[in-house]
Amino acid sequence: MTVADSNTSTPDDAPSSANGRSESRWMAAGRALRHRNFQLFFGGQLISLIGTWMQTVAQSWLVYRLTGSGLLLGSVGFASQIPVFLVAPAGGIAADRLNRQRIVIATQTLSMLLAFVLAALTLTHKVQVWHIFVLAALLGVVNAFDIPGRQAFLVDMVGKDDLMNAIALNSSMFNGARVIGPAVAGILVARFGEGWCFFANGVSYLAVIAGLILMKITAAVKASAKLPPLEHLKEGFQFVRHTAPIRALLMLLGVVSVTGMPYVVLMPIFAAKVLHGGGQQFASLIGSHDLGAVRLGILMGATGVGALLGALTLAARSGIKGLGRWVAVCCGGFGVSLVLFAFSTSFWISVLLLLPVGYFVMLQMASSNTLIQVMVPDELRGRTMAVYSMMFMGMAPIGALLGGALSDRLGAPITVAIGGVVAVAGAFWFAMQLPKIRIEARQLIVAQAMAGGDPAEEMTSPLGQESLD
């Protein structure tokens, strides 16, 4: 199938029977996979992301094993993600002016090399905390170019019609790996140590790099190279600042990233010190005496299961109508679930509570991503997704640092509970903004639908008629 064919293909007519409707719904949930380029991306990225999650869990456990400090756990999280906040605008400019396929190939290659360096240091027993800080910061710089480039690259692979489904499937893939990676990491760390997780992650990048090289991508709309980079940077920030629906979505993402997401950084403390009464059977099954590492893998895996279900929920949708309300409800549900998790001392109850935590936060993030991408013009897509990266990942290190410091003073449960309460407050604020921004959101969506095809047809299309809520 050629790129042109894949971009113009249409799904089969829905069968009339109930069983046929169910099959049609599942086919619709995977409609972005009709595109050969996305098939290559999906397969390679799934393998690579399993390795990424293995490294994330193993690195957290390594830092905690070496230091026993919640503050240093938060500090490593800060070092790995603050470059996204600082450098992502440059990554957005690159995504709008350069070849996005080549950008992603370059970032994945650099990430692979950094994983191999960390593996070598750990396996030779030479690793020190400052090594982890430096490598985490370098990976953060790479991610500052990778995230906006990869997010903007989705529309190049599938076109606008299947963009929401591609975003949902990308999130599903991310969280499917989030289920498998931590579980495998828990076993490998307990049996062989953290170094082999880092090595496996390095090897896993080969799959995604191969898939990216095999793709055939048509030229994307690029920003004019005549303007200097600083003017491009200013143009992107001004668009976000003066576009109320996108500004509100990004502000809520920033609040959740700062206050709610530090629970991930603090998870080793819950696994080692807070939760009781579970994981022994799994530890015995794999012949490990490191119960904390096994518990950490199970907890992170439970969050991933919930997040995977959230992403699949979005993938099953065929339109964007109502996603604004979903963002508000999911943010509130995430906050409530996080508070309940914070005050649980039972391991298995905490595992169950992490299912809605992962479900709600992923559905909020993926819905926000979808709404932003259907409202933004193609020539501003990279820079807008750079701001999205700053709010989603770039604000997280600030939260990780604050969360680590608070956990040393107040304890991890109180710190996580505070984050949950703030997330509920943010959801209430966003719900109050929805009536004010729905008209502008509809206008932006119609404008981008018209830009992608014949105006007479697009004005009557389902996409053109839908709004934020």
N, C-alpha and C positions, 0 to 999 in steps of 0.2 A: 504494500500500500504506500503510495506517495504521500508527502506532506499535504499537498493540495487535496488529495482524495480524502485523507483522514479529517481534514478541517471542514469538509463539506458533507461528510457522511451524516446520515440521520438514523435514529433508532427505529426498529421495526414497530409496526402498529401494535398497540397493546391488545392482548387477547381479551375476549369478553368474559371468559369464565373466571371464577374466583381464584382457581389455581393458576390460571394464566396471568391474572392481575398480580398475584404474588411473585410469579417468575419475572413479569415485566418490571416490578419494583426492584428486584434484585439486579436485573440487567441494567436498569437505570442507575442504580447505586454504583455500578462500575463502568459507566459510559465513557469516562475519560480514557479508559484502557483500550478503547478502539483505536487510539492514536499510537502508531508504532514508536514514536519518540518517547511518549509517556510510558509505554511498556518497558522500554530500555531503562528509563529513569527509575521507574518503580522497582524493578527487579534488583538493580544495582544498589539503589539507595536503601532498600530493606536490609540487605546484607550488611552494608556499611553502618547503618544506624544501630543494629544489634551490637556491633563492636563499639560504637560510640557510647552506648548506655553501659556496656561492660566497663569501659574506662571510667565513666563518670562515677559509678558506684565504687569501683576499686580505688580510685584516687581519693574519694572522700574517706574511705576506710583507712587508707594508708596514712593520710594526714592525721586522722584521729588516733591511729595506733602509735604514730611517732610522737604526738604532742599531748593527746588527751584533752585538748582545749577546744571549746566551742567557739571562742573568739578567732582562733587560727583557722577553724573550719570556715567560718564566715569570711575571713580574710582571703583565703584561697578562692572562694567564690567571687569575691570582689575583684581579685586580680584577673580572673578568667573572663569576666564580663564587662568590667568598666571600659576596656578598649572598644567594645561595641558602642557604648554611649559616646565616646570621644571621636571614634574614627568612622562610624557608620555613615555620616554625611558624605565623606569621600567615597565610600563604597557605593552610595546611591548615585553620585555623579558618574562613577565608572559604569554602573549598570545602565545608565541612560545614554552614555556616549560611546561605549565600547561593545564588543561582541560578548554577549552574556554567556554563551556556551564556553568560550575560552576562559572567561573569568572563573566560572565554576570548576572547570578542569584544573586551573591553577590553584584554586583554594583547596580543593580536595587533595591534590598532590602534596601541598605544604602541610596539611593536617596529617597526612600519612607519615611524613618524615618526622614530625614532632612526636607522634605516637611511638615510633621506633626508637627515638632518642630516650624517651621516658622508660620504655621497656628495657633498653640496654642498661640504664643507670640502676633500675630496680633489680634486675636479674643478677647484676654483678655486685649487689649490696652496697653500692656507692651513693645511692640516692639520699639527698638531704632535703629538708623542708624548703630551703631557698631554691633548689632545683625545680621543685614542683611549682613554686610561685612564678619563676621565670618562664617555664614552659607553658603554664596556664595563661600568662599574660600574652605570650606570642600567639597562642591559639586564639585568644580573644581578638587580636588584630586580624588574623586570618578570617575569623567569623564575621568581622565588621564588613568585609567585602563579600563574603559568601552568602550571608543571609539576604541582603537586599538583591543581590544578583540572582540567587536561586528563586526567591519569591517572584521577582519580575520575569524570570525565565519560564515560569509555568504557563503564562499566556502565550509565549512563543511556541510551546509544545502542543497545546490543545486548542488555542483560539478562545474567544470570549464566551462562546456558547457553552462550553464544557468547563469553564474556569472554576465555578463554584465546586463542581464535582472533583476536579483535580486538586483543589485546596483541601477538600474533605478527605480524599484518598491519601493525599500527602500526610495529613494529620493522622489518619488511620495507620499508615505505614510507620510513622514516627512512634506511635503508641503501641503498635504491635511489637515493635522492637523493644519498647520500654517494658513490655511484659517479659519477653524472652531474655533480654540482655542482663537485667539485674539478677534474675534467677540463675543464669549461667555464671555470672560474676560471683554470686554468693558461694557457689560450689567451688569455682576455681580458686577464689581467694582462700577459702577454708582449707582446701586440699593442697594447693601448690603455691599460693602467694599472689600478690597483686601484679607482679611483672608479666605473667603470662596473659593476663587480661589486656594489658597495654600492647603486647605483641600481637594478640589476636585482632585488636582494633586496627593496628597498622596494616595487617594483611587484608582486612575487610574492605579497605578503601580501593583495592585493586578492582573490585566488582563495579563500583560506581564510576570509576575513571574509564573503564572499558566501555560501559554503557554510554557515557557522554561522548566518547570519541566516535562511536558508531552512529550517532544521531545525524540526521540531515535536517537542518533548520533553515527556514526562509528568513530573509532579513527583517528584523524588527524595526519599528518606528524609533528613530533616535533623536535625541535633543540636538539642536544645532551646535556644532563645534566652534562656531564663530565667537560665541560669548565666552568670556573667561570663566574658569571654574568657580570663582567666588560669586559671580553673577548667577550661575546655575544653582549654587548652594542657596543663595538668597531667594531665588525664585521658588525653590522647593519648600522652604520654610514658610514663605509668605502664602503659598497655596494652602498649606495645612492650617496656618493661623487664621486665615480668612474663610475657611470652609467649615461651617459650624458642625455638621454631622461627623466629619472625619476628626475634627478637633475633640469632640466629646468622646468618641470611641477611643481615641488615643490617650486622653486624660484618664479614662477609667482603666485602661490597660496599665498605665503607669502606676496608678494607685495600688492595683492588685499586685503588680510586680514588686513594689517596694514593701508592702505590708503583709501580703498573703503568701507569696512564693518562698520566703525564707524557711518555711517548714521543710522543704526538700533538703536544704543545707544542714538543718538540725536533726535530720532523721537518724544519723548514727547515734546521737545521744538517746533518742527514744529506744532504739534497738538495744543499746548496751545497758542503760541505767533506769529507764522509766517503766518499760513494759515488762510484764512477768507472765509466766504460765503458758508459753508456747514456743515451738520451734525445735524442741528436743528430739522429736521423732525424725524430723528432716536431718538434723545434725547427726543422729545415729545412723540414718540411712546412708549418708555419704561418708561416714566414718570421721567426722570432724568434731573437735572439742571447742572450736571457735563459734559458740552459739550466737554471739553478737553479729558476726558476719552473715550467718544464715538468716537470722531475723531481718537484717537490713535488706537482703535480697528479696525476702517475702513481702516486706512492707512496700518496697519500691515497685515490685511486680504487681501488687494489688492496686496501687495508684495507676499503673499503666493499664491494667484491665479496665478500670473505670474510664480512663481517658480514651481508650480504644472504642469503647461503647459509645462515648460521646461523639467521636469523629464519625463512626458508622451511622449514628443518628442523623448527622448533617449530610452524609453522603446519600442517604435515602431520600432526601428532599429534592424536588424538581424546580423550586423557585426560591426567591429570596424574601417573599412577603412574610412579615412577622419576625424576621431575624433581629430587629431592634428590641422587641419585647424579650426574645430569647436571651439576648445579651444581659439585660437587666435581671431577669429571673435567675439565670445561671450564676451571675456574680453573687447574688444573694444566697443561692443554694450552696455555693462554694464556701462562703463565709460561715454559714450555720454549721455545715459539715466539719469545717476546720475547728470551730469552737468545741464541738462534741468530741472530735478526735483528741484535742489538747487535754481534755479532762479524763480521758480513758486511761486506766492503768492495766487493763486486760489486753494481752497481745492479740487474741483473735477478734475481740470486739473492735480493736483499733484497725485490724486488717479490713474488716467489713466497712468501717467508717471511711477508709481511704478510697473505697470504690466511688461513692458520690463526690468526694473531694476531686478525684481525677476526672470524673465524668463532667462535672459542672465547669471546672476551669478550662478544660479542653474545648468544650462546646462554646464557651464564651470567646476564647482566643480564635478559634476557627471561624466562628460567625463574624467576629469583628474583622478578621482578615478578608473574608468574602465581601462584606459590605464596603470596605475601603477599596478593594480592587475593582468593584463594579462601578465605583463613583469616580475613580481617578483617570485622567487622560493618559494615553499610552506614553507620551513624551515626558510625563512627570512620574511615571510608575516607579522607577528605580529610586528616585529621591523620596517619594512618599513612603515606599516600603523601608527606606532607610530610617525614617522617623518612626515607623512601626517597630523596627528592630531596636531603636533606642528606647522606646517605651516598654517593649516586651522583654528584651534581654538586657538592654543597657541600664535600665533602672534597677534591675534585679540585684546587681552587686552592691548598690547602696543599701538595699534591703538586707542582703546577706551580711554586710558588715554591721549594720544596726542590730539585726537579729542575733548575730553572734555575740555582740557586746551585751545586749539585753539578757541573753540566755545565761551568761556568766553571772549577772546580777540578780535576775528575777527567776531564772530557771527556764528551760525550754518550753514546758507546757504553758506558762503564763505568756511567754513571748508569742507563741503560735496563736493563743486565744485572742490576744490583742489584734493580731493581723486579721483574724476572722471577723471581729467586730467592725474593723475599719472597712473590710470588703462589703459587709452588709450596708454600711452607711453609704459607700460609693454606689452600690446598686440602687438605693433609694434616690440618690441625687440624679443618676442617669435616667431613671424612670420619669423623673420630673422634667427632664430636658426633652424627652421624646416628642411631646406635642409641638414644641417650638421648632424642631429641626426636620420634621417629616416632609414639609413642602420642599425645602431646599434639597433634601435627599432625593426625592422623586425627580426633581429637575435634573440633578446630576446624573442619575441613572438613565433617564431618557436621553440626555445629551450623549452619553457614551454609547448607548445602544444605536443611536443615529449615526455616530461616527464609525460604527463597525459595519454598516450596511445601508440599504436603501431607506431613506427617511420615511417614506410612505408606508413601508412594511414595518419598520421598527416602532413607529408610533402606536401600532395596534398589537405589538408583540407582548407576551406575558411579562418579559423583563421590563419593557418600557412602562407598563402600568403599575409596577410594584413600587413600594416605598419602604422606608425603614421599619415602620410598624403597621 
